Amino acid sequence: MAGRLKAPTGRYGGKSAEERQAERRRRFLDAALQMFGAAPGYRGTTVAALSEAAGLSTRQFYEVFRTLEDVLAALHLQVNGWAEEAVLAAVAEAEELPLAERATVIFRAYAANVTADPRRIRITFVEIVGVSPRLEEQRLARRAGWIDLVCAEVAAAVARGEAAPRDYRLAATAFIGSVNGLLHDWSAGWVDATLDEVVEELVRILLGILQPAGRPLAGP
């Protein structure tokens, strides 16, 4: 299929064309979360199977998306968006807390969100990897967004005298890799620990990165 089909216009069943389009998009993404995030996975899913799972036709699929890769791209952004919303709410909630407590609140919010549904972890850490140069670029761009968020929090900690002043971007990049790897391994059952213990370890790692010389910071 070279491109999306033109979607019908006008009202039908009390809904505008835009409303119907948005509802169909949601149904395709809901079906994709199950099929890509559980079985058979992105690489084992066809347009026909996804359309059937969504209760829609293949024609309706091509009115919303061009390819299954477009669906995966949209779903990856949606899952990341849910996690980002949870983290930003935690950042606002923990604004007045000391560094160690603030970091714990923030990372607990992130971990709780991404691990609440195993399908989200599979989309974020497994299915998106290696699909195409375009999706690799998107995956790395979203990772860069998380690195920016950590750097912003670190800059605020430096301004409050809670962290030593220096360029933390390389350290933040390594830290985000640790977060992703540890949460993926925990969700896969390869790490014998509770989620709270995982979060506490991540906070210890972060505090170790931020610790000013000769001035230890209290961890959780």
N, C-alpha and C positions, 0 to 999 in steps of 0.2 A: 504494500500500500504506500503510494508515494507521499501522501499527506492526509490531513484530516478532511473528512467530508464536511460539507456545509451543514450546520445544524438548522433544524426548522425554526422559524420565527413565529411570533404571534402568541396569543394566550390559548391554553388548552387545559381543561380540568381545573380552572381557577388559578393556574400558575403561569407566570410569564416564561418565555423561552429561556431567559437567564436563570430563573429559579429551577426550571427543569434540568438545565445543563449542570447547575451546581449540585443538584440532588444526584444526578447520574455520576458525576465526578466523585462524590462522596461514596456512593455505592461501589464504584470500581476500586477506590482506595481501601475501603473496608474489606472487600474481597481479597485485594492484593496483600493486605496485612496478614490475613490468614494463610493465603497460598504461598506468598514469598517468605513469610516469617515462620511458617511451620512446614507443612508438606503440601506440594512437592518441592518448594523453593522456587526462586525466580527462574533458574535455568531449566526447570522441569515444567513450567507453566506455559500454556499457549493462550493466544487471544480468545479462542473459542471457549476454553476451559474457564478463563477468568470471567468472560461475559456470562457464562452459564452460572457461575458462583455468585455473580452480582445480580442475577435475575434480569439481565439485559441482553440485547442482541449485539452481534459483532458490528453491525452497522452503527449502533449507538456508541460502541467503543470508539470507532473511527471518527465520530462526531466530537469526541472529547479529547482523545489522544491520537498520536500518530503511530507509536510503537509501544511495546511492553517496557522498553527502556525508559520511555517518558513516564510511565507509571511508577517504576522503581525510583526514578529521580524525584518525582513529586512526593512519594511516600517517605523517602529518606529525609527530605526537607521537613516534612510534617512531623516525623518522629523527633528530629532534632529540635523543631520548634516547640514541641511539648516539653522537652527537657529544659530548653532555654527559659520558657515561661516559669517553670518551677524554680529554676536557679535565680532568676531576677526577682521573684517574689521573696525568696530566702535572703537575697542580698539586701533588699529593702527592710526586711524584718530584723536582720542582724546588724544593721548599720552602726548601732551604738555599742556593740559588744566588743570585748577585747579580741585580739587577733585569733588566738587559739579557739575560742568559743565561736567566733564568727565563721572561721574556716570549717569548723565541724558542722554548723548549721547548713552552710552552703553545700558542702559535699554530701551531707546526708540527704538533702533535697534532690540533688542530681542523681545519686545512687538509687534512691527510692523510686524516682520516676523511671529511669531506664531499666531497672530490674523488676518493676511491677508487672511487666508483661514480657515473657521470654521472646516473643515475636519481635519486640522492639530491639532487643539486643542483637538478634540475628540480622535484622535489617541494617542496623548501624555498624556492626563489626564483622559481618560475614558476607551477606548477599551483595552488598555494594562494592566489595573489593574486587578489582581486576576485571570488571565488566567491559569497560571501554575507556579510552582516554578522557572522554567528556565526563564520565561519572567519577573517574579518579580525580579530575580537577575539582569537581563539586565536593567530593569527600574531603580533599585537602583544604578547600576553601572553608568548609564548615569547621574543620579542625583548627584552622587559623582563627576563626571567630572565637572558639573556646580559648585559644591562647591569648587573644586580645583581652578577653574577659579576665583571665587570670592576671595578666599584666596590669590591667586597670586596678584590680584589687590590691596587687602588690604596690603599685604607685601610691595608693591611698595609705597603705601600711607604712611606706617609707615616709610620707608626709606627716604621719602621726608619731614617727620615731619608733615604730614597731619592727622595722626591717632596715638593714643596711642599704644605703643608696648605691646602686650599680645597675647595669643593664641586665635585666632578668629574662629577656626574650628567649634565649637559648635554654635556660633552665626551665622556663615555663613550657617550652616545646617538649622537653624531656619529661616533664611532670605530666602533661596531658597524655603522652604515650603510656606512662605508668598507670594513669587512671583507666584508660581504655583497656589496656592489657589485663590489669588485675580484675576489673569488673567482668570482662569477658570470661576469664578463666574461672572466676567464682561462679558465674551463672552456668558454666559448663560442668560444674562439680569437681573441678581440678584443685580447688583451694578449700582446705578444711578450716573454715572460719565462718562466723556469723557476718551478716552485712554490716552490723555496727563495728565489728572488729576490722573489717576491710576499710571502712570509712576512717576509723581511728588511725590505721596505719598510713593511709594517704595523707591525713593531716600531719602526722609525724614527719613524713617525707617533706611536705611543704614547709613546715616550720624549720626543718633542718636546712632547707635551701635559703630561707629568709633570715636565719639567725645572725644577728650582728656579731662581729668578732668580740669575744670576751663578755658577751651578754646573752646567756641562754634564755630561751623563751619557754614558758611552761606549756607543755602539750596536754592533750586530753588523757 
